[in-house]
Amino acid sequence: MRKVTIVAYDEQWPDLFETESSLLQITLGRVISRIHHIGSTSVPGLAAKPVIDILMEVVSLNELDNLNAAMERAGYT
């Protein structure tokens, strides 16, 4: 059975999203059209799994695929 941990809202979650968003924008540049903080950590005051969920809109999936190595260097798998 999988265990899911829910924690009280953390005031740092918006800042963590902004930090990661900046890293993604530096890494992917113009490939990103828009970037959004989604999921339960994006709702102020809501208890949640302590994982920052991010949704990116991109201009081209092919261009994004060409940046796989850059994403790996940024720590993504």
MISEVO-900613 format. One line per 8 residues: number of its first residue (from 1); their letters; for each residue z, x, y of C-alpha. Coordinates in pm, 1 decimal. Layout:
BEGIN
NUM) a) Z X Y; ...;
END
This chain:
BEGIN
1) mrkvtiva) 0.0 0.0 0.0; -87.6 123.4 348.3; 194.5 147.7 601.6; 117.6 53.6 963.7; 351.4 167.7 1239.3; 387.8 -47.2 1550.2; 570.5 95.7 1850.5; 683.7 -39.6 2186.0;
9) ydeqwpdl) 432.8 -16.1 2470.2; 406.9 335.6 2610.9; 338.3 374.9 2983.4; 142.9 694.2 2901.2; -131.5 513.4 2707.3; -353.2 448.0 3012.9; -323.8 815.3 3112.5; -403.6 928.1 2757.5;
17) fetessll) -716.1 712.1 2769.1; -818.3 859.3 3106.5; -771.2 1213.3 2974.5; -978.8 1145.4 2663.3; -1239.3 957.7 2866.6; -1278.6 1260.7 3092.4; -1319.1 1489.9 2791.6; -1586.1 1261.8 2646.9;
25) qitlgrvi) -1771.0 1242.1 2977.9; -1768.9 1621.6 3008.5; -1879.2 1660.0 2645.9; -2148.0 1390.9 2640.6; -2253.0 1373.3 3004.8; -2530.9 1131.1 3089.7; -2547.0 997.4 2733.3; -2247.1 776.5 2817.3;
33) srihhigs) -2344.2 463.4 3004.5; -1992.6 312.7 3015.0; -1660.1 385.9 2847.2; -1379.4 136.7 2779.9; -1015.9 145.5 2670.5; -997.3 -127.4 2404.4; -751.1 -248.2 2146.1; -381.8 -318.0 2167.6;
41) tsvpglaa) -291.1 2.4 2356.5; -505.1 -123.1 2644.8; -281.3 -429.1 2696.3; 13.3 -351.6 2927.3; 347.6 -435.9 2767.2; 209.5 -504.0 2418.6; 358.3 -326.4 2116.5; 82.4 -150.6 1921.9;
49) kpvidilm) -24.9 112.8 1674.4; -4.5 434.9 1878.8; -379.6 500.2 1862.7; -599.3 497.0 2173.4; -914.9 301.4 2086.2; -1223.9 383.9 2289.8; -1558.0 205.5 2304.8; -1855.6 393.0 2446.0;
57) evvslnel) -2182.4 242.0 2554.6; -2455.7 504.1 2527.4; -2807.4 523.3 2664.7; -2951.5 641.6 2333.2; -2814.9 677.6 1980.2; -3066.2 957.3 1918.9; -2937.2 1152.1 2219.8; -2579.1 1093.5 2101.8;
65) dnlnaame) -2666.7 1222.1 1753.7; -2799.3 1541.8 1913.4; -2448.1 1608.2 2048.9; -2263.0 1604.3 1714.8; -2180.8 1977.3 1738.0; -2041.0 1931.2 2089.0; -1822.3 1646.3 1963.7; -1693.7 1864.6 1679.9;
73) ragyt) -1608.0 2142.4 1928.5; -1414.3 1880.2 2127.8; -1206.8 1803.0 1816.7; -1383.5 1497.8 1680.4; -1485.5 1465.3 1313.9;
END
